Amino acid sequence: MSLKADHLRDGCQSLVRELTRLSQLRKPLSIDEFYEYTANELFLKKIFELYGGDIISLGILDHKNIVHDQELINYIENAFSRHSNAVSPEDYGVNDNAYLLAINIAVAILREADEF
């Protein structure tokens, strides 16, 4: 794998920032939608389809952007799928906020960079 730890860290940190922003903008995302998107490894793609106009600084993870990093996108999509299959919202103390669940999982994915 040629994915670099720094790229994964940077991508996840930017993702956390933008998910926080989408939550603050009150953009809808249900827990069921989160699990549906992550199970199909489409979380990033769906977030950009739904709210791409509200996302400011995440071009590297936007599959439609010319500067996107496909390897990073594939890794994060797969990691979201792996993590969401292994945890429930209650594991993170989340009942009704899919963004908070996604942020917690993004941080867990960020920690995977330590293993590279």
C-alpha positions in Angstrom: 0.0 0.0 0.0 1.4 3.4 -0.9 -1.0 5.4 1.2 1.1 7.5 3.6 0.3 7.9 7.3 0.4 11.7 7.0 -2.2 11.7 4.2 -4.5 9.6 6.2 -4.1 11.8 9.3 -4.6 15.0 7.2 -7.7 13.5 5.4 -9.3 12.4 8.7 -8.6 15.6 10.5 -10.2 17.6 7.6 -13.1 15.2 7.5 -13.7 15.7 11.3 -13.7 19.5 10.8 -16.2 19.3 7.9 -18.5 16.8 9.6 -18.5 19.1 12.6 -19.4 22.0 10.3 -22.2 20.0 8.7 -23.6 19.2 12.1 -23.5 22.8 13.1 -25.3 23.8 9.9 -28.0 21.2 10.9 -27.6 19.2 7.6 -29.7 16.1 8.1 -28.0 12.7 8.5 -29.8 9.9 10.3 -28.1 7.0 12.1 -29.8 4.7 9.6 -28.4 6.7 6.7 -25.0 6.6 8.2 -25.1 2.8 8.5 -26.5 2.4 5.0 -23.8 4.5 3.4 -20.9 3.0 5.4 -22.1 -0.6 4.8 -21.9 0.1 1.1 -18.6 2.0 1.3 -20.3 5.2 0.0 -20.1 7.5 3.1 -17.8 10.1 1.6 -19.5 9.9 -1.8 -23.0 10.4 -0.3 -21.8 13.3 1.9 -20.4 15.1 -1.1 -23.5 14.4 -3.2 -25.8 15.7 -0.5 -23.7 18.6 1.0 -20.7 19.2 -1.3 -21.7 22.8 -1.7 -21.4 23.3 2.1 -18.0 21.5 2.4 -15.2 24.0 2.2 -11.8 22.3 2.3 -12.0 18.7 1.5 -11.3 18.4 -2.2 -8.9 15.6 -1.7 -11.8 13.3 -0.6 -14.3 14.4 -3.2 -14.3 11.8 -6.0 -15.5 14.5 -8.5 -12.6 16.9 -7.7 -9.6 16.8 -10.0 -7.2 16.8 -7.1 -8.8 13.9 -5.2 -6.8 11.0 -3.8 -8.6 7.8 -4.8 -6.4 5.5 -2.7 -7.2 7.7 0.4 -10.9 7.8 -0.5 -11.0 4.0 -0.9 -9.1 3.4 2.4 -11.4 5.7 4.4 -14.6 4.3 2.8 -13.5 0.8 3.7 -12.4 1.9 7.2 -15.8 3.5 7.8 -17.4 0.2 6.7 -15.2 -1.9 8.9 -15.7 0.3 12.0 -19.4 0.8 11.5 -19.9 -3.0 11.3 -18.0 -3.4 14.6 -19.6 -0.7 16.7 -23.0 0.6 17.7 -23.9 4.2 18.4 -24.0 3.4 22.1 -20.3 2.3 22.0 -19.5 6.0 21.6 -22.4 7.3 23.8 -24.3 8.5 20.8 -28.0 8.1 20.6 -29.3 10.4 17.8 -26.4 12.3 16.2 -25.0 10.5 13.2 -22.4 13.2 12.7 -21.0 12.6 16.2 -20.8 8.9 15.5 -19.0 9.6 12.2 -16.6 12.0 13.9 -15.7 9.3 16.5 -15.1 6.7 13.8 -13.0 9.2 11.7 -10.8 9.7 14.8 -10.5 5.9 15.2 -9.5 5.7 11.5 -7.0 8.5 12.1 -5.3 6.3 14.7 -4.8 3.6 12.2 -2.1 5.8 10.6 0.1 5.0 13.6 0.3 1.4 12.3 1.6 2.4 8.9 
